[in-house]
């Protein structure tokens, strides 16, 4: 049965929660546009594409915004109740802290479930659509992706570096273009220019550079000879056209992208199950690829390594002395060749195995994220509710400061844990739940302090404590030493 106290607390919570959620989504969404706002201006994107992009980015940040909004609103709610002395009246009537936290605890658990469903069913689709949309924007406007001072290698056979782009993204300066030499394996052709204009052709099939005041360097000749011809050509104006067909997709399909972030929990389970069989797969593969180079291994028995001749046992100190001088070098060369082949095959297998293992870790990270981000809502409430009842400050000042501090701590521990997993310093479970393991004890400690009306964040309490300590130090006189 819902009582008037529960209704009072829920009403006090819903307003700040919705406002905090909107503010959190706005701030997190602006991170994306702070990075790309300069590239969006002047691109000619229609309103529908921009609104679609904004909507996808907002949906992407919902699982991260929910814990922050819950933390901020719970601090603000209980802080307002404490500042208006409603909290004191509730406690004076004999109602304990855990009792009037109960309705918001139920709401926090409900939000945890909602966050899990959102992260499992909606965010993977949003990730897929967002990647496809961003790719389409890049294909339609390649200047969107070419940054100043960064080597751009998305166009097959070319690497482009721009020293500076003007605000309209058409005028470019200090252009360097490396072109792969297709005729032979000599060094790449080089094109440098002081300035130029970058634009897309009307059919959107080619990226066109009109370069001015530059040089083109080219080397021709056979690969296995030093007889090559080096050509340097200066120009006042030079047109270079890049075919975008090599990386363009017609209305990019969803199947063109794959990332663990785009998978639901059920899909991650299937992917992880297939990736966990890599040990047996690579053992069998290594046996198939190494065994042909070790034919003598099939003749191994209990006496194959023994030398029965007493004369050989006395004279031979190393294996090579058992081989006749006439064929010793051939045998050693053949053995070295076999070992080099084995080493090469094993290196390829080890590299492939490491890549597959990294993919397994990425899938396990995303699997745990489905739960950690949703459970973070309850952890943030566990910290925010008692913290608000302790500081007893409403408004936006103190609640916002404490919310930012604890959310930054949560984000840092979450990031550190993910880095520990990807660097293989710890397992996926410990790394991805690191922030929970650290913050849950903090929340329990704050609940314990709030239940006992702790003055943990009371400035007056620390002022009085400091005043007593200062008086003690002033009046303290060390005992004189007896002669």
Secondary structure, DSSP 8 states (H G I E B T S, - for coil): ---HHHHHHHHHHHHHHHHHHHHHHHHHHHHHHHHHHHHHTTS---HHHHHHHHHHHHHHHHHHHHHHHHHHHHHHHHHHHHHTTHHHHHHHTT--HHHHHHHHHHHHHHHHHHHHHIIIIIHHHHHHHHHHHHHHHHHH-GGGT--BTS-B--STTEEEEEEEE-TTSSEEEEEEEEE--SSSSS--EEEEEEEEEEEE-TTSSEEEEEEEEEEEEEEES-TT-S--EEEEEEEEEEEEEEEGGGT--TT--GGG---GGG--HHHHHHHHHHHTTHHHHHHHHHHHHHHTT-GGGGG--TTTT----HHHHHH-SSGGGGS-TTTHHHHHHHHHHHHHHHHHHHHHHHHHHHHHHHHHHHHHHHHHHHHHHHHHHHHHHHHHHHHHHHH---SSHHHHHHHHHHHHHHHHHHHHHHHHHHTTSS-HHHHHTHHHHHHHHHHHHHHHHHHTT--TT-HHHHHHHHHHHHHHHHH--------
